[in-house]
Amino acid sequence: MSGPYEAECEATAEVRDVYAGYHKRGVMREKTLNRLLRTCTDHGLEVGSYDREVLRWLAGQKPEAAQVIVGLVHRAAALRERVEQA
């Protein structure tokens, strides 16, 4: 599921794997950043230096916040694909 999310607990369900690394310093941030960057790559989005800096900052927040962005990108890409096929 990539949203839309009506409550934080829905996004939490999507990032359980990130929380699995909670006991090791930096693992959650790294997993979250990788998720954000992979989403951009998967959808052909070019990421600039400042984009990467902002994504790094976002990766330091709650993983659920990053998951909302991941979900928005996935849904926007799916919508674009549907429009192009119509």
C-alpha positions in Angstrom: 0.0 0.0 0.0 1.2 3.5 -0.8 -1.6 5.4 0.8 -3.4 7.6 0.9 -2.9 7.5 4.6 -5.7 8.5 6.9 -3.7 7.9 10.1 0.0 7.6 11.1 -0.6 3.9 12.0 -1.2 3.1 8.4 2.2 4.6 7.4 3.8 2.8 10.3 2.7 -0.5 8.9 4.6 0.3 5.7 7.9 1.0 7.6 8.1 -1.9 10.0 11.3 -3.0 8.3 12.9 0.4 9.1 12.1 0.0 12.8 13.7 -3.5 12.8 17.1 -1.6 12.8 16.1 0.7 15.7 18.7 -0.8 18.0 21.7 0.1 15.8 22.7 3.7 15.5 22.1 5.3 12.1 20.3 2.2 10.6 16.8 3.7 10.6 18.1 6.9 8.9 20.0 4.9 6.3 17.1 2.6 5.5 14.7 5.6 5.3 17.1 7.5 3.0 17.6 4.5 0.8 13.8 4.1 0.6 13.4 7.7 -0.5 16.2 7.6 -3.1 15.1 4.2 -4.4 11.6 5.6 -5.0 13.1 8.5 -6.9 15.2 6.2 -9.0 12.4 3.8 -9.6 10.3 6.6 -11.1 13.1 8.2 -13.1 13.4 11.3 -11.0 16.7 13.1 -11.1 18.0 14.0 -7.7 20.2 17.1 -7.3 22.5 17.9 -4.5 20.0 20.0 -2.6 17.3 17.4 -3.2 19.6 14.9 -1.6 20.3 17.2 1.3 16.5 17.6 2.0 15.9 13.9 1.6 18.7 13.3 4.2 17.0 15.7 6.6 13.7 14.0 6.0 15.3 10.6 6.6 16.2 11.9 10.1 12.6 12.4 11.0 10.0 9.8 11.8 10.1 7.1 9.0 6.3 7.5 8.7 6.9 11.1 7.4 9.2 9.8 4.7 6.7 7.0 3.8 4.1 9.7 3.1 6.4 11.2 0.5 7.2 7.7 -0.9 3.5 7.1 -1.2 2.8 10.4 -2.9 5.5 9.8 -5.5 4.2 6.2 -6.2 0.6 7.5 -6.5 1.6 10.4 -8.7 3.5 8.0 -11.0 0.6 5.6 -11.1 -1.8 8.5 -12.0 0.6 9.7 -14.8 0.7 6.2 -16.2 -3.1 5.9 -16.2 -3.4 9.3 -17.9 -0.8 8.4 -20.6 -2.7 5.1 -21.3 -6.0 6.8 -21.7 
